[in-house]
Amino acid sequence: MSHYSKKEQMIAQSIEEGAVISKWKDWKWQVKHVIQTIDQFEKLLKIKFDVKERSELTQTIDKFPLSITPYYLSLIDREDYHNDPVFKQSFPSISELVMEDCDMNDPLAEDKDSPVPHITHRYPDRVLFHVSNVCAMYCRHCTRKRKVGDVDDIPNRASLKKGIRYIQNNRNIRDVLLSGGDPFMLSDDYLDWLLSELQKIPHVEVIRIGTRIPVVLPFRITDKLIEVLKKHHPLWINTHFNHPREITASSKQALHKLADAGIPLGNQTVLLSGINDCPRIMKRLVHKLVQNRVRPYYLYQCDLSEGLSHFRTPVGKGIEIIENLIGHTSGFAVPTYVIDAPGGGGKIPVMPNYLISWSTNKVVLRNYEGMITTYKEPDSYEPVFCDRDCDHCDLQLKLDEADEYLSTGIAELLSDADEAISLIPENTERIERRNEESDHFEEAV
Ligand SMILES: *Cc1c(COP(=O)(O)O)cnc(C)c1O
């Protein structure tokens, strides 16, 4: 029995005259033969676009280039390709040229939060390290679309060393998230070097890799790569499946290898109109993921990047999906639905409301079925006053070394040891007026 589908064989043959089908699973062969033109695409899938469509598609590709691996292309259902989730994620659409007022070049302000090249430092204890500018497949919904195809290269060691130095010099960074591009487009040796350098840093506790390779080029997860990764625990991997159709025999095999290597696997899905904006599709997806030892991690609201407007759904669609998951299925199969704050505030979780009301000693809650219940709170509760002197606290957090603990944000408002009573945005007219008044006052004095 052949290990290859008819379609895989057909595509392999048309890519390389008389191609030996055994090359199909060679990831370098796949990368060498990525489909980047409409002609190739038509030839391989035996579909034909009309003249008008072609000219629109050419315009789109001029702005946002096209690249699909033969493997990912082989998942497209030719009979109904217009509605196919794989087609829609990989093949350009004229809608990408539509610009809306809210569209932004860099909605997450990643460039602004970049202290040195390749690093985005947004949160106190973790950084995003863009270690590769290359992807095997260009997702049409890419949030970093502005950069796709720009500088299609892997930064050299000298360049990455600057990022490594930044991490070395910031003792608060305990979690480094490798992203890109796709970090798995780096060679095994290069990745080994990079992971070793990061691991040598005493304050780096975990390393994470964000990759779409198991989805678009599962053959890249070779035994040799696994050997490299295994050396660098604790290593966590987040992948990016958006539709149950992407979970194939080959991608399962890649996931199993990673899980067998002891790597905890998570998945980040982007909510995409016309692709997965359906509670049933999402439920099927999360079930397939946990079956393959992948924990659904985040469900993202589609960002405000240019060229993505046709993929966006109302936030209500995401809430509806989460409403259809919580309680209805295993707790660990439910991702956290987040909106990555435009302007660079980071990820903000959004959820249906379960807390309906409360008084001083009771809260009213509802469950997934609509049952309304109350939870009676304790009549007396002795709060532990926190002055951050953990050594003399009844609660036994014994820190090895005095760790100066400063709370920020909402946590600061809740803390006993802080006097802050409000957080006020700086740039409102009211605050400006206050500042003006105090300036006048100073002048007068
Ligand atoms: C998403 C993200 C992280 C990681 O966030 P987690 O919620 O810890 O997964 C870190 N830095 C940046 C800039 C990010 O966008």
PDBQT file of the ligand as one rigid body, heavy atoms in Angstrom, charges set to zero:
ROOT
HETATM    1  C1  LIG A 501       1.971  37.142  23.121  1.00  0.00    +0.000 C 
HETATM    2  C2  LIG A 501       3.184  37.814  23.514  1.00  0.00    +0.000 A 
HETATM    3  C3  LIG A 501       3.972  37.319  24.564  1.00  0.00    +0.000 A 
HETATM    4  C4  LIG A 501       3.603  36.090  25.334  1.00  0.00    +0.000 C 
HETATM    5  O1  LIG A 501       2.408  36.255  26.012  1.00  0.00    +0.000 OA
HETATM    6  P1  LIG A 501       1.801  35.111  26.905  1.00  0.00    +0.000 P 
HETATM    7  O2  LIG A 501       0.472  35.619  27.302  1.00  0.00    +0.000 OA
HETATM    8  O3  LIG A 501       2.752  34.909  28.045  1.00  0.00    +0.000 OA
HETATM    9  O4  LIG A 501       1.714  33.875  26.055  1.00  0.00    +0.000 OA
HETATM   10  C5  LIG A 501       5.107  38.013  24.892  1.00  0.00    +0.000 A 
HETATM   11  N1  LIG A 501       5.455  39.139  24.248  1.00  0.00    +0.000 NA
HETATM   12  C6  LIG A 501       4.715  39.651  23.249  1.00  0.00    +0.000 A 
HETATM   13  C7  LIG A 501       5.158  40.918  22.578  1.00  0.00    +0.000 C 
HETATM   14  C8  LIG A 501       3.561  38.991  22.840  1.00  0.00    +0.000 A 
HETATM   15  O5  LIG A 501       2.835  39.503  21.836  1.00  0.00    +0.000 OA
ENDROOT
TORSDOF 0
